[in-house]
Amino acid sequence: MTQRPIPPSCPSITCRSTAATSSSRVIRHSLLRTRQGTLHRWRCKACGQTFTANHGTPYHRLRSSPARFDRAVHLVMEGTTQASIARSEG
């Protein structure tokens, strides 16, 4: 038996649901198929906005794998130049 994902809170600033009750007002809307796998898409009952769980994170709308992104950020933090990172990551 698979475990149901925990619904995130609504990321909308103008949403009228409060942070304490917003998780109960968020329902699973659909599935979003990406190259990295399948993501759950959520919908807020209060404002009607749809979003994924990684909305508002550095991984939102990422076109490469999160591991590749993490490697590049790690190299930036070490002081590696952008040209060198581009050569190493392809």
Helices and strands as residue ranges (DSSP letters): G 22-25, E 26-34, E 37-44, E 50-52, H 66-77, H 82-89
